[in-house]
Amino acid sequence: MKDLSRLPVCRTAPDAPLSEGTLVLEGGAFRGVYTAGVCDVLLERGIRFRNVAGISSGSLNGLNYMADVIGRTANVNIGCLDNKKFLGWRTLFRDRGFVGFRFLVEDAYELFPFDRGRVKDPERRFAIGVTDVKTGEEVYFERTNCSDLEKACVASSSLRGISRPVKLDGRTLLDGGYAESIPVSWAEALAEKRIVIVMTSPKDFTHTPHGKKHGLFSLLHPHFAETEADAANRYNALRQKLREDERDGKVFVIAPAEFGSVGGFERDPEKLLALYEAGRADAERLLPALMDFLCG
């Protein structure tokens, strides 16, 4: 990376009272640095939501947000791109996958530690969405029903064919995005009046259905295969619902204006840093409207 000085300083956010409402974080692999920019601004402005739900990279962003630590996601996902334990084919030997999740929960903790106790604050709720491979259903892990929240984040981010399934608390798990890519149902079940959603794709984005995949994995896990095959249709229906909910003032959405040239597994640090900065800029620009929404 040409200019590491542009990365934010990794630091604990100032103490602030909890904010009523639920923060919902979409996944999107490395496009999650956009969400990181939004979350960092929220913490800097003392907005600490009482409830947080994340799926895939959204769960990893949620972990750092719940720990009240600013800049950590950007420093790990952008500043550590050249670390061979993090990303690349060498991780196949250590993690049996393209992404080094052991790096995220072990090595990165040594580089950028945070207070794990904050994540389990009994006054807050943090939900991590995962897909149960055997049933094909979405499961939400919280501190009350999960033995290892960081491992749940790894499970929520583990894509079939790129990462191996994760075994946790008697379940075999993969990316939560297969069953529900935006964890809105968990937020709605809380009967919260204020739901703030951070997306990693533009508001008008739709997925193209690809149909059912074949192979041994699909044969062994037919329920998961059915869930995976219909994921795009469910996603598009949910996005349409959220557009209507936003219009009706039921939710507040923060989303990038466009994808640009940033892919889900982007390796260009300059592009990722620009996306992080776009998240920050959007959060700063929308802050007055967000405060009106939260106080309304």
Phi, psi and omega in degrees: 000138186285326188223082180295341181294343180281346176291145180290155175286129179283119186203159177280136181290152176299150177299141180205151178294158180287144178260133177293145178122180183231131176261123183247126187240116177287157173277198181143020180054230186286348172291353175294350176293337173298313178300322179301319178297318178296312183297322179297319178295319179301314181294320179298327180269009176075024179262100182244098184294143179292326182236136180222135176227134181220151177230139179058231180298337175296329178289323178291321173297319180296324179300312180291324178294317179295330178279000179059038182246127182266138172086353186291315181300316180295318181294324179284307188283340179250312184289340184251017182301330182276355180286119185293342177280348186264312189215132177131178186291337179295336179292345177300326182281331182265322187241354186055042179194169184284331180256134181274085182291333175296327176297318183295322185260349180242291184298316181295331177293325177291324180285318184226076183292157175214167183279101182294336179297328180296327182296334182256024177305119183296345179274357181233160176236133179232116183249135181242117182273130178226159176256124177284119185296325184285323184258340184076010185260155175283135177234136179251121177264137173227176182299335183279344183226019184222134181277343184206097184293325180292323177292327176296322176296321176298314179300317182295340183255005188267107181275140177297135180089342178248325179230157176278151176301152182253133177261125183209126176051045175081006180240154171253125196229151172222184184314130180295341182294341177296319183269321180204104189285336177235117190284054183286324184300322179295317180295317181294328179294338177282353183061034179284139177276338184241107180239120179250125185245127174252119181256158177252004178231154180301157185298332182265010183288142173226149177273149173266120180298140181246356179079182185281134176274150180247169181130177185296319182299315179294325179293321180284335183231071186297326180292319176296319181299321178293318178298315180297319183295329183260005186300318183296318180296318179294321180298314182296322178294320179294318179298321177296318178299317182292326175298320178290319179296322178294318178300324182274002178077018181276333180224159175242123186246132172243123185212152178292151180291329181201163176287324189066222181249020183270117179268170181298329178243048180298137180247357182274110184297329179294319178294319181292320178296321178297323179290321175301314180294329176294321176298318177298314182297318179295319179297317179296318182294322184269358185303315178301317179293324178297316180296322176298319180296315182291330183265354184285000000 
